[in-house]
């Protein structure tokens, strides 16, 4: 497994948890102290700190000590790696389900008509 693949696994693993996605959404608004990140959660500060450590290890956030307070902020480079990888799947045209349904309806009608016609 390449380093890039390992990084992507780590990023997507971190994003798989709803609490960590919620933390990232909060940090999109502004940098926050760890205690402020933990405030809306009904778990211990230690549990939130573990989530923050996973996000930091994945490169999705940075933590910086300012005096006695640890601040958290989004690290755009981590998310950029995942975004670039996912954009590779954007090369496919979106399926228009209405057009597809019309095609299937017509194809089924044509098949039924061909089946109903006597062989000549």
N, C-alpha and C positions, 0 to 999 in steps of 0.2 A: 504494500500500500504506500502510495507516495505521500509526501508531506502535505500537499494540497488536499488530497483525499482525507487525510487525518483531520486537517483543520475543518473541512466541511462537515465531517462526522461530528466533530466537537461543537460546531456552531448549531447544526440542526438538532443535536441532542439537547443543547441548552434551550433552544427555542421550543422544544417539545413540551415543556412544562408550562401550564397556564399561569402560574405565579410569576415565573421569570418573564413571560411575555407581558404581564401586567406591570412588572417593574420597568421593563424597557419602555412601555408606553408612558409611564410616569416620567422617566428620564428624558423622553422626547420633549417634554415641556420645559425642563430646566435641570441644571445640576442640582443634586440633593444630598444632604447629609444622610448617613446611614440610618440614623434615628428617624428622620423624616420619611425615608423609604419604608421603614418598618411600621410606621404608625397606622396605616390603614389595614394592615394584616392582623389576623387574629392568631398569630403564632409568635413564638419568642423571637427576640432580637437575634439570638444565635441561629435560629432557623433561617431568618432572612439573610443573615450574614453568609450562610452556606450557599444560598441562591446567588448572592452577589459574587461569591468566589467562583461559582460555576460560570457565570456570565463573564467575569474577568478572565478566567482561564481560556474561555472560548474567544476572547478578544472582542467581545461585544460592548464591554464597558471598561472604563479606567477608574481606578480609585486613587485618590490623592489625599495625603494627610496634611491638614492645615491646622497646626496647633494640636489640640486634643480631639479634633473632629475629622472624621474620614468622609470625604466628599466623593460622590459617584457621578460619572457623566458618560454619555454614549460615546463609544469609539466607532466612528463611521467606517473605518477600514474593515473591521470584522464583518459588518453587515454588507459592505460593498462586495466582499468575496462571495458571499452567498447569493447576492443579487446578480452578479455577473454569471455565476453558474446557472441560476434559474432562467436568465435571459436566453440562454441557449435553447430553451424549450419554447421560446416565443416565436420561433421561426415557423411554427405551424399555424395555418390559417384557422381561425375559430370556425367551428361548425355552426351553420345556421340551421337550427333544429326545425324551423318551419319549412325551409326548403327541403330538408331531408325527409320530413313527414310527407310533403307533397310528392316527392320522388317515389317514396315507398308506396303511397296510395296508388299512384299511376302505374307503377311496376306490378303491383298486385292485381290491379284491374286488367292490365294487358295480359298477364299470365292467366287470369280467369277466362278472359275472352278467347285466348288461344286454346285453352282446354275445352271450352264449350263449342268451338267451331268443329264441324265434322271434317274428317280427313278427306281431301279431294284426290 
